[in-house]
Amino acid sequence: MDSNLQRYLNDHLAGSAGAVDLLQSICDAQDDPEEAGYFCELKSKVEDERRFLKGLIEKLGQTDSTILQVAGNLTAKASKLKLMWEGFEPGNLGMFEAMELLAVGIHGKQLLWVVLREIAPWIPEWEGCDFAKLEKQALAQRDAMEARRIEAGVAALVEPERRTAGGPGNVV
């Protein structure tokens, strides 16, 4: 496999490992069963996508890179430390920033599926892989995360007394 393609796929695999870890922490911190369910379901979907990505690498006769996985996990853990300091509970800055980090990851994943769809004609081992479907799934994940991210941003960044002072546009 082309070394650039191998690195690219492994970079995304490493990033998704960090996302799984972060999503588990968010699941554990949720008091609202509906929100916990959303984040746990998203975690399950990311785990499925990780298996798919590993399968793409294996179809090319390669294995995932341990070195890149370790580097990705260390980066994810370092980022998570800061977020844990802020707190993953609803209304905390850490929760908002975690959602922003996940939103960036979801966007990156969507871009991954787009470029893999474009290069797939030159990679016969990937015949039958539905990258367009994966892209649509990423877009749906992005939309669901964005709605939650905005809500979390309001809760984390606007003091409660400002929120109760009459709504958007009021200057207190």
C-alpha positions as CSV (number, residue, x, y, z in Angstrom):
1,M,0.0,0.0,0.0
2,D,1.2,3.5,-0.7
3,S,2.8,4.8,2.5
4,N,0.8,8.1,2.4
5,L,-2.4,6.2,2.2
6,Q,-1.4,3.9,5.0
7,R,-0.5,6.9,7.2
8,Y,-3.7,8.7,6.3
9,L,-5.9,5.7,7.2
10,N,-3.9,5.0,10.4
11,D,-4.2,8.7,11.4
12,H,-8.0,8.5,11.2
13,L,-7.9,5.1,13.0
14,A,-6.0,6.7,15.8
15,G,-8.3,9.7,16.0
16,S,-11.3,7.5,16.2
17,A,-9.8,5.7,19.1
18,G,-9.6,9.0,20.9
19,A,-13.2,9.7,20.0
20,V,-14.3,6.3,21.4
21,D,-12.6,7.1,24.7
22,L,-14.0,10.6,24.9
23,L,-17.5,9.4,24.1
24,Q,-17.3,6.8,26.8
25,S,-16.4,9.5,29.3
26,I,-19.3,11.6,28.2
27,C,-21.7,8.6,28.4
28,D,-20.5,8.0,31.9
29,A,-21.1,11.6,33.0
30,Q,-24.6,12.0,31.6
31,D,-27.6,12.1,34.1
32,D,-30.2,12.3,31.3
33,P,-30.8,8.8,30.0
34,E,-31.7,10.1,26.5
35,E,-28.4,12.1,26.2
36,A,-26.5,9.1,27.6
37,G,-28.2,6.9,25.0
38,Y,-27.2,9.3,22.2
39,F,-23.6,9.4,23.1
40,C,-23.4,5.7,23.8
41,E,-25.0,5.0,20.4
42,L,-22.6,7.4,18.7
43,K,-19.7,5.6,20.4
44,S,-21.0,2.3,19.0
45,K,-21.2,3.7,15.5
46,V,-17.6,5.0,15.8
47,E,-16.5,1.6,16.9
48,D,-18.2,0.1,13.8
49,E,-16.5,2.6,11.6
50,R,-13.2,1.8,13.2
51,R,-13.7,-1.9,12.4
52,F,-14.6,-0.9,8.8
53,L,-11.4,1.3,8.5
54,K,-9.3,-1.6,9.9
55,G,-10.9,-3.8,7.2
56,L,-9.9,-1.4,4.5
57,I,-6.3,-1.5,5.7
58,E,-6.4,-5.3,5.9
59,K,-7.8,-5.5,2.3
60,L,-4.7,-3.8,1.2
61,G,-2.5,-6.4,2.9
62,Q,-1.5,-4.2,5.8
63,T,-2.1,-4.0,9.5
64,D,-2.8,-0.9,11.6
65,S,0.2,0.9,12.8
66,T,0.9,0.4,16.5
67,I,3.2,3.5,16.6
68,L,0.5,5.7,15.0
69,Q,-2.1,4.2,17.3
70,V,0.0,5.0,20.4
71,A,0.7,8.5,19.2
72,G,-3.0,9.1,18.5
73,N,-4.0,7.7,21.9
74,L,-1.5,9.9,23.7
75,T,-2.7,13.0,22.0
76,A,-6.3,12.1,22.7
77,K,-5.5,11.4,26.4
78,A,-3.7,14.7,26.7
79,S,-6.7,16.6,25.3
80,K,-9.1,14.7,27.5
81,L,-7.2,15.7,30.7
82,K,-8.0,19.3,30.0
83,L,-11.6,18.5,29.3
84,M,-11.9,16.4,32.4
85,W,-10.6,19.4,34.4
86,E,-13.5,21.5,33.1
87,G,-16.0,18.6,33.7
88,F,-18.2,16.6,31.3
89,E,-21.4,17.3,33.1
90,P,-24.0,19.3,31.2
91,G,-23.5,23.0,31.5
92,N,-19.7,22.7,32.1
93,L,-17.1,24.1,29.7
94,G,-15.5,20.7,29.3
95,M,-18.7,19.2,27.9
96,F,-19.0,22.0,25.4
97,E,-15.4,21.7,24.3
98,A,-15.7,17.9,24.1
99,M,-18.6,18.4,21.8
100,E,-16.5,20.8,19.7
101,L,-13.7,18.3,19.5
102,L,-16.2,15.6,18.5
103,A,-17.7,17.9,15.9
104,V,-14.3,18.5,14.3
105,G,-13.6,14.7,14.3
106,I,-17.0,14.0,12.7
107,H,-16.2,16.6,10.0
108,G,-12.8,15.0,9.5
109,K,-14.4,11.6,9.2
110,Q,-16.8,12.9,6.6
111,L,-13.9,14.3,4.6
112,L,-12.2,10.9,4.9
113,W,-15.1,9.1,3.3
114,V,-15.3,11.7,0.5
115,V,-11.6,11.2,-0.5
116,L,-11.8,7.4,-0.2
117,R,-14.8,7.5,-2.5
118,E,-12.7,9.5,-5.0
119,I,-9.7,7.2,-4.9
120,A,-11.6,3.9,-4.7
121,P,-11.7,3.4,-8.5
122,W,-7.9,2.9,-8.3
123,I,-8.1,0.5,-5.4
124,P,-9.9,-2.7,-6.6
125,E,-9.6,-4.3,-3.2
126,W,-12.2,-1.8,-2.0
127,E,-14.8,-2.7,-4.7
128,G,-18.3,-2.7,-3.2
129,C,-17.4,-0.3,-0.3
130,D,-20.2,2.3,0.0
131,F,-18.3,5.4,0.9
132,A,-21.2,7.6,-0.1
133,K,-23.4,5.9,2.5
134,L,-20.6,6.5,5.1
135,E,-20.4,10.1,4.1
136,K,-24.2,10.5,4.6
137,Q,-24.0,8.9,8.0
138,A,-21.2,11.3,9.0
139,L,-23.3,14.3,7.8
140,A,-26.2,13.0,10.0
141,Q,-23.9,12.6,12.9
142,R,-22.6,16.1,12.4
143,D,-26.1,17.6,12.3
144,A,-27.1,15.8,15.5
145,M,-23.9,16.9,17.3
146,E,-24.2,20.5,16.1
147,A,-27.6,20.9,17.7
148,R,-26.2,19.5,21.0
149,R,-23.0,21.6,20.7
150,I,-24.9,24.9,20.3
151,E,-27.1,24.0,23.3
152,A,-24.0,23.1,25.4
153,G,-22.3,26.3,24.3
154,V,-25.2,28.4,25.5
155,A,-25.3,26.5,28.8
156,A,-21.5,26.8,29.3
157,L,-20.9,30.3,28.1
158,V,-23.9,32.3,29.1
159,E,-24.5,32.8,32.9
160,P,-27.9,31.5,34.0
161,E,-29.1,35.0,35.0
162,R,-28.5,36.3,31.5
163,R,-30.4,33.3,30.0
164,T,-33.4,34.1,32.3
165,A,-33.3,37.8,31.6
166,G,-35.6,37.6,28.6
167,G,-33.9,35.7,25.9
168,P,-31.5,36.4,23.0
169,G,-30.9,40.0,22.1
170,N,-31.5,41.4,25.6
171,V,-28.7,43.4,27.0
172,V,-28.5,43.1,30.8
